[in-house]
Amino acid sequence: MTELAFHFGAADPLAYTCRLLRKAVATGARVLVRSDAATVSVLDSGLWELGQTDFVAHCDLAASAHVRQNSPVLLAGDQPVAVVDGYNVLVNLAPDVPDNIDAFERVIEIVGNQESDRQAARARWKHYVAKGMAIQQHNLTERASG
């Protein structure tokens, strides 16, 4: 069964995602990131701006099969995500629920502090609960203040 976790209260969701991807890749995970094209473009830049020792290899979903096969992180912006072979983690930055979450071992929902982010996250949470999925919750605001 797919593990599902919500990471609430990310002050800067894209910077948090970059750090999360760095940690996930270090453990051997292969991660697909789902969002809109504009967000993926900013995330791509953020991954390139990590320090030299922190670089996270990544590519766009539109890359060739050979490049995707050799990239531990796949960025999907505004493209249908049907290609999941070899990727075991999905990071969802999109406001809607992904269609194929059962294809992943783990799904991570990152939620910023904007009211629109929280509203969309509530809708996704209700959808997952209605499907009978257990959800882990991580409050990033408590971590930052604690």
C-alpha positions as CSV (number, residue, x, y, z in Angstrom):
1,M,0.0,0.0,0.0
2,T,1.2,3.5,-0.8
3,E,2.5,5.5,2.2
4,L,1.1,9.0,2.2
5,A,2.5,12.0,4.0
6,F,1.5,15.7,4.2
7,H,4.3,18.1,5.0
8,F,2.4,21.2,6.3
9,G,3.6,24.7,6.8
10,A,6.5,25.0,4.4
11,A,7.6,28.6,4.5
12,D,9.2,28.2,1.1
13,P,7.8,25.1,-0.5
14,L,10.3,25.0,-3.3
15,A,13.4,25.4,-1.1
16,Y,11.9,22.7,1.1
17,T,11.4,20.5,-1.9
18,C,15.0,20.9,-3.0
19,R,16.2,19.8,0.5
20,L,13.8,16.9,0.5
21,L,14.9,15.8,-2.9
22,R,18.5,15.9,-1.9
23,K,17.8,13.7,1.1
24,A,15.6,11.3,-0.8
25,V,18.2,10.8,-3.6
26,A,20.9,10.2,-0.9
27,T,18.9,7.2,0.3
28,G,18.6,5.8,-3.2
29,A,15.0,6.9,-3.9
30,R,13.9,7.8,-7.4
31,V,11.4,10.7,-7.2
32,L,8.9,12.1,-9.6
33,V,7.8,15.7,-8.8
34,R,4.4,16.8,-10.1
35,S,3.4,20.4,-10.5
36,D,2.7,23.1,-13.1
37,A,5.2,24.1,-15.7
38,A,6.1,27.5,-14.0
39,T,6.7,25.8,-10.6
40,V,8.8,23.1,-12.2
41,S,10.9,25.7,-13.9
42,V,11.6,27.5,-10.6
43,L,12.3,24.1,-8.9
44,D,14.7,23.2,-11.8
45,S,16.6,26.4,-11.2
46,G,16.6,25.8,-7.4
47,L,18.1,22.3,-7.9
48,W,20.9,23.8,-10.0
49,E,21.6,26.4,-7.3
50,L,22.3,23.9,-4.6
51,G,25.9,23.7,-3.6
52,Q,28.3,21.7,-5.7
53,T,28.3,18.9,-3.1
54,D,24.5,19.0,-2.8
55,F,23.7,18.8,-6.6
56,V,20.7,16.6,-7.3
57,A,20.6,15.1,-10.8
58,H,17.3,15.7,-12.4
59,C,15.5,16.0,-15.8
60,D,12.2,17.0,-17.3
61,L,9.5,14.4,-18.1
62,A,10.0,15.4,-21.8
63,A,13.6,14.2,-21.7
64,S,14.7,11.1,-23.7
65,A,14.1,7.7,-22.2
66,H,17.9,7.3,-21.7
67,V,18.2,10.6,-19.7
68,R,15.1,9.7,-17.6
69,Q,16.6,6.3,-16.9
70,N,19.7,7.9,-15.5
71,S,18.0,10.7,-13.5
72,P,17.0,10.0,-9.9
73,V,14.5,13.0,-10.1
74,L,12.0,13.5,-12.8
75,L,10.2,16.9,-13.0
76,A,6.7,16.7,-14.5
77,G,5.1,20.1,-15.3
78,D,1.7,20.2,-17.0
79,Q,2.4,16.9,-18.7
80,P,0.3,13.8,-18.0
81,V,2.2,11.6,-15.7
82,A,1.9,8.1,-17.1
83,V,5.6,7.3,-17.0
84,V,6.4,6.1,-13.5
85,D,8.5,3.0,-14.1
86,G,11.5,3.1,-11.8
87,Y,10.2,6.0,-9.7
88,N,9.1,4.9,-6.2
89,V,8.3,8.3,-4.7
90,L,5.9,11.0,-5.9
91,V,6.2,14.6,-4.6
92,N,3.0,16.4,-5.3
93,L,3.2,20.2,-5.6
94,A,0.1,20.4,-7.7
95,P,-3.2,21.6,-6.2
96,D,-5.1,18.4,-7.4
97,V,-4.9,14.7,-6.6
98,P,-2.6,12.6,-8.9
99,D,-4.4,9.9,-10.9
100,N,-1.8,7.1,-10.4
101,I,-0.7,7.3,-6.7
102,D,-1.0,3.5,-6.4
103,A,2.0,3.2,-8.7
104,F,4.3,4.7,-6.0
105,E,5.5,3.3,-2.7
106,R,5.3,6.8,-1.2
107,V,3.5,10.0,-1.9
108,I,4.6,13.3,-0.3
109,E,2.3,16.3,-0.4
110,I,4.1,19.6,0.4
111,V,1.9,22.4,1.6
112,G,2.9,26.0,1.9
113,N,1.5,28.7,4.2
114,Q,-0.7,30.4,1.6
115,E,-4.4,30.0,2.2
116,S,-4.9,28.7,-1.4
117,D,-2.3,26.0,-0.7
118,R,-4.0,25.0,2.6
119,Q,-7.4,24.9,0.9
120,A,-6.2,22.7,-1.9
121,A,-4.4,20.5,0.6
122,R,-7.7,20.0,2.6
123,A,-9.5,18.9,-0.5
124,R,-6.7,16.4,-1.3
125,W,-6.7,15.2,2.3
126,K,-10.5,14.5,2.2
127,H,-10.0,12.6,-1.1
128,Y,-7.3,10.4,0.3
129,V,-9.4,9.8,3.5
130,A,-12.4,8.8,1.4
131,K,-10.2,6.3,-0.4
132,G,-9.3,4.8,3.0
133,M,-5.7,5.8,3.0
134,A,-3.7,6.4,6.2
135,I,-2.0,9.7,6.3
136,Q,1.1,10.8,8.1
137,Q,1.2,14.5,9.0
138,H,4.4,16.5,9.5
139,N,4.0,20.1,10.8
140,L,7.0,22.0,9.5
141,T,6.0,25.1,11.5
142,E,6.5,23.3,14.8
143,R,9.9,22.0,13.7
144,A,11.0,25.5,12.8
145,S,9.9,27.0,16.1
146,G,11.1,24.1,18.2
